[in-house]
């Protein structure tokens, strides 16, 4: 990542902040970090405007403090260290799968009540698109191990609200696992029933029913258990499909 430019116009929703780390509630549609098409309108650009000197001192080797990423249309918790030692300790927890992550997902279809663990290997592949190629995940025995805990929270006539715990960190893991079960995430522009990859590559601005709800890890100042409330768009989607649950309040 090239050194990000500060952008004070980026609106930040900070759900945890201490001397070592910050957790922001990323809005749907916002990219996590600067890229070719989003050089100064990412979440990191906004964080640099607020914590600039501390984050910039972490340098490119430590991604200027960014500890992990969310897809553009996924909202919710994103953690960023503002101290180099904290970055190293928390990144080690991500790599050893010691970080607790829980997502809310609105999926098409009525899922049977209860909990289950989906264990399906995932392989990253580049597939043709109208814009060249794109990277996707497919279920494959030759892929890397991937495990997702799924708990049904609420159902309506047409949709289900689930809580998902990704125990590994593969590309689009939750979306592929749920689609493979026959319950694709609402608004998903890439995966449909059976984890089939859709051919269209044009930007889809429909609300993606996926939200990084909770994030937990440890650092020198103690345990962090951050929770980010769902976005207005996520709540509107839940209302449209008549889902109700305490997590949506």
LINMO-V262608 format. One record per residue. N is the residue number from 0. RES is the residue in one small letter. SS is DSSP state (2 for helix, 1 for strand, 0 for the rest). PSI is psi in radians with two decimals (NA if undefined). D_LAST is the distance of its C-alpha to the last C-alpha in whole Angstrom. Layout:
n->{N:N}
res->{RES:RES}
ss->{SS:SS}
psi->{PSI:PSI}
d_last->{D_LAST:D_LAST}
//
This chain:
n->{0:1:2:3:4:5:6:7:8:9:10:11:12:13:14:15:16:17:18:19:20:21:22:23:24:25:26:27:28:29:30:31:32:33:34:35:36:37:38:39:40:41:42:43:44:45:46:47:48:49:50:51:52:53:54:55:56:57:58:59:60:61:62:63:64:65:66:67:68:69:70:71:72:73:74:75:76:77:78:79:80:81:82:83:84:85:86:87:88:89:90:91:92:93:94:95:96:97:98:99:100:101:102:103:104:105:106:107:108:109:110:111:112:113:114:115:116:117:118:119:120:121:122:123:124:125:126:127:128:129:130:131:132:133:134:135:136:137:138:139:140:141:142:143:144:145:146:147:148:149:150:151:152:153:154:155:156:157:158:159:160:161:162:163:164:165:166:167:168:169:170:171:172:173:174:175:176:177:178:179:180:181:182:183:184:185:186:187:188:189:190:191:192:193:194:195:196:197:198:199:200:201:202:203:204:205:206:207:208:209:210:211:212:213:214:215:216:217:218:219:220:221:222:223:224:225:226:227:228:229:230:231:232:233:234:235:236:237:238:239:240:241:242:243:244:245:246:247:248}
res->{x:x:x:x:x:x:x:x:x:x:x:x:x:x:x:x:x:x:x:x:x:x:x:x:x:x:x:x:x:x:x:x:x:x:x:x:x:x:x:x:x:x:x:x:x:x:x:x:x:x:x:x:x:x:x:x:x:x:x:x:x:x:x:x:x:x:x:x:x:x:x:x:x:x:x:x:x:x:x:x:x:x:x:x:x:x:x:x:x:x:x:x:x:x:x:x:x:x:x:x:x:x:x:x:x:x:x:x:x:x:x:x:x:x:x:x:x:x:x:x:x:x:x:x:x:x:x:x:x:x:x:x:x:x:x:x:x:x:x:x:x:x:x:x:x:x:x:x:x:x:x:x:x:x:x:x:x:x:x:x:x:x:x:x:x:x:x:x:x:x:x:x:x:x:x:x:x:x:x:x:x:x:x:x:x:x:x:x:x:x:x:x:x:x:x:x:x:x:x:x:x:x:x:x:x:x:x:x:x:x:x:x:x:x:x:x:x:x:x:x:x:x:x:x:x:x:x:x:x:x:x:x:x:x:x:x:x:x:x:x:x:x:x:x:x:x:x:x:x}
ss->{0:0:0:0:0:0:0:0:0:0:0:0:0:1:1:1:1:0:0:0:1:1:1:1:1:1:0:0:0:0:0:0:0:0:0:0:0:0:0:0:0:0:2:2:2:2:2:2:2:2:2:2:2:2:2:2:0:0:0:2:2:2:2:2:2:1:0:0:0:0:0:0:0:0:1:1:1:1:1:1:1:0:0:2:2:2:2:2:2:2:2:2:2:2:2:0:0:0:0:1:1:1:1:1:1:1:1:1:0:0:0:0:0:0:1:1:1:1:1:0:0:1:1:1:1:1:1:1:1:0:0:1:1:1:1:1:1:1:1:0:0:0:0:1:0:0:1:1:1:1:1:1:1:1:1:0:0:0:1:1:1:1:1:1:1:1:0:0:0:0:0:0:2:2:2:2:2:2:2:2:0:0:0:0:1:0:0:0:0:0:1:1:2:2:2:1:1:0:0:0:0:0:0:0:0:0:0:0:0:1:1:1:1:1:1:1:1:1:1:0:0:1:1:1:1:1:1:0:0:0:0:2:2:2:2:2:2:2:2:2:0:0:0:0:0:2:2:2:0}
psi->{2.18:2.77:2.09:2.57:2.47:2.51:1.77:-0.19:-0.25:2.15:2.25:2.42:1.71:2.15:-0.22:2.44:2.26:-2.91:-0.21:-0.47:2.66:2.50:2.15:2.64:1.72:2.37:2.61:2.46:-0.22:2.35:2.64:-0.77:2.81:2.57:-2.99:-0.76:-0.10:1.24:-0.51:0.26:0.45:2.96:-0.75:-0.65:-0.69:-0.70:-0.64:-0.63:-0.54:-0.67:0.39:-1.13:-0.77:-0.77:-0.71:-0.55:-0.34:-0.44:3.03:-0.59:-0.55:0.41:0.56:0.50:-0.29:2.14:-0.42:3.11:2.71:2.62:2.73:-0.82:-0.09:2.27:2.94:-2.79:2.18:2.20:2.49:2.21:2.57:0.36:2.32:-0.71:-0.68:-0.71:-0.87:-0.73:-0.74:-0.66:-0.67:-0.62:-0.68:-0.78:-0.51:0.10:0.53:-0.12:2.32:2.28:2.37:2.31:2.66:2.39:2.36:2.07:2.65:2.33:2.81:1.93:2.49:2.43:2.58:-2.90:2.71:2.83:2.14:2.11:1.68:2.16:2.47:2.43:2.32:2.35:2.64:2.24:2.66:2.60:2.95:-0.29:0.35:-1.81:2.85:2.68:2.23:2.96:2.46:2.61:2.19:2.37:-0.48:-0.08:-3.07:2.58:2.41:2.31:2.28:2.15:2.38:2.25:2.24:2.21:-0.63:2.68:2.69:-2.97:-0.48:-0.25:2.92:2.44:2.16:2.68:2.25:2.37:1.74:2.05:-0.11:3.03:1.00:2.78:2.18:0.50:-0.93:-0.77:-0.75:-0.77:-0.77:-0.71:-0.65:-0.61:-0.22:0.21:1.30:2.62:2.32:2.34:0.10:2.09:-0.01:-0.79:2.43:-2.97:2.32:0.15:0.46:2.40:2.19:2.52:-0.48:2.48:0.04:2.57:2.32:1.98:0.16:2.65:2.23:2.20:0.97:2.22:2.19:1.69:-0.86:2.58:2.22:2.40:3.03:2.65:-3.04:-0.44:0.08:-2.95:2.39:2.15:1.59:2.53:2.28:2.18:2.54:2.63:2.88:-0.72:-0.71:-0.75:-0.65:-0.70:-0.78:-0.71:-0.69:-0.61:0.20:0.78:2.40:2.30:2.69:-0.48:-0.26:0.16:NA}
d_last->{36:38:38:35:35:33:31:29:28:25:22:20:17:18:16:19:23:26:30:30:27:24:20:19:16:18:17:18:21:23:25:25:29:32:34:36:34:32:34:32:29:27:24:28:29:27:27:31:31:29:30:33:36:35:33:36:39:37:39:39:39:36:34:34:31:29:28:27:25:23:24:23:21:19:16:15:17:21:23:26:29:31:34:36:36:33:32:35:34:30:32:34:31:29:33:33:30:29:25:22:20:17:15:13:15:15:18:21:22:21:22:23:21:22:22:25:27:28:31:33:35:34:36:36:38:39:39:41:39:40:39:41:39:36:35:33:33:34:35:38:40:42:38:37:35:31:29:25:23:21:19:17:14:13:16:17:20:20:18:16:13:15:15:18:21:23:26:29:28:30:29:26:26:23:24:27:27:24:26:29:28:27:24:23:20:19:21:23:26:29:28:28:29:31:30:33:33:33:36:34:34:33:29:27:24:22:18:18:16:16:14:16:13:15:19:21:25:27:30:32:30:28:25:22:19:17:13:12:8:9:11:11:13:11:8:11:13:11:11:15:15:13:11:9:7:6:6:4:0}
//
